[in-house]
Amino acid sequence: MKRHSGIHSFFLEMILVLLFLSVSCAAVLQLFSAAHATARRSAELNAAMVLAQSAAETIQSAETPADLDRLFQNGRKKQEGKASVYTADCGADGSPAGQNAAYRVETAVRTSDAAPGVMLEAKITVSSGDGSSRRELFTLNTKKYFPG
């Protein structure tokens, strides 16, 4: 009878070890999936920052406010009130893209008179997703003064 009792305690100990192992595996899997999601969001944010900085440098390279139409010729332009909005769709690598764009860069440019020149203010917004599921990733504001 004692021998039979020893086998039961061995199986009970094995069940407890397997239970601990399964709980540990579940915790590690949650950590890995959280790390993967954080890395993906970080890569998206980094790409969005690079696209926004590129658009800001394009604005800073303009010699006159009229140069913006030429500099943003690859995108679409629309007028929203006093602001001109230039929209460009980009792939995951930052290159111009058509329908399967990973990112959308919207540059809203507003000019105002600032004696004796012109002040150009731009709000650059980078978003990802399509249609109603589009979410904003990064926004950058920049200004440039053009002496008159």
N, C-alpha and C positions, 0 to 999 in steps of 0.2 A: 504494500500500500504506500509506503514511503517513496518508493521509486516512482510511482504514478504521480505523486504530489510534486516531485522534482521536475517532471516533464511539464506540468501545468505552469509552474513558476517560470520555466524557461520560455514557454510560449507567451506568457503574459509580458515578460521582459522584452521579447522580440516585438510584440505588438506596440509597446510603449516606444521602443526605438524607432519603429516605422512611423508611428504617429509624429514623433518629434522631427524625423527626417522630412515628412511631407509638409509639416508646418513651416520648417526652415526653407524648403524649396519654394513654397508659395510666397514667402516673404522676399526671397531673392528674385523671383520672377517679377514681382511688383516693383522692386527697386530697378531692375533692368529696363522694364517698360517705361518707368518714369524718367530714367536717364535718356532713353531713346527719344521720348517726346520732348524733353528739354533740349537735346541736341538738335532736333529738327526745327524747333522754334528759334533757337539761336542761329542756325544757318539761314532761316528765312529772314530774320531781323538783320543779319549781316548783309545779305543780298539787297534788302530794301535800303539799308543805309548807303551802300555803294551806289545804287541807282539814284537816290536823292542827292548825294554829293555830286554825282556826274551832272545832274540837271542844274544844280546850283553853280557849278563851275562853268556850265554852258551860259548861264545868265551873266556871270561875272565876265565872260569873254566878250560880251556884246559891247560894241563901241557906241552905238546909239540905240534907243528903244525900238527903232524900226528894224534893227538887225534880228530881233527875236523871231520874226516870221521865217527868216532864212535859216536861223540856227535850229529851229524846231520843225523843219520842213518834213521830217519823217512821220510826224504825228498828225493828229486831227486838231483843228482849232475851232472853238466856238466862243461866242460872246455871252457872258453872264453879267448883266448890269454894266458896271464900269470895268470889269475885269475880263481879260482874255484868258481862256483856259485851253492849254495845250495838253492833249492826251496821247500817250504812247503806250502800246502794249509790248511787253518784253518777255522773252523766254526765261527759263530757269538760269541760263548762263548770262543773262543781261542783254542778249542780242535782240534786235527787233523781231517781233513774232506776229503772226496773223491770228488765226482763230484759237489756237491752243496756247494762249499766253499764260504764263505763270504769274506775272505781275503787271499791274497797271500803274503808270506814273502820270499823275495829273499835276500840272503846274499852272496855278492861277496867278496871273500877273496883273498888277494894278499900277498905273502911273499917276503921279500927282505933281503939281507945280511946286517947286521949292526954290525960292529966289536965290540966285539967278538961273537955276537949272531945272532939272527934272529928277524926281526921286522915283525909282522903280522898286516896288515891293512884291515879293513872290512868296507864295505858300506852295510847297512841293509835298504832295501826298502820295505815298506808295501803298498799294493795297494788293491783296491776292484773292483768288477765288473768282467765281463767275456769278453774274447777275445778282440775285438777292442774297447769295451766300458770300458776297464780297466783304472782306474785313480789312480794316486799316492796319498796316504794319508799322509805318513810320511817317512822321511829318517833320519837315524842315522849313524854317522861315529864313529868307535872305533879303537883303536890300542892296541897291546899288544907286549911287548918285552920278548923274551925268551933268557936268557943268555946262552952262549955257553960253 
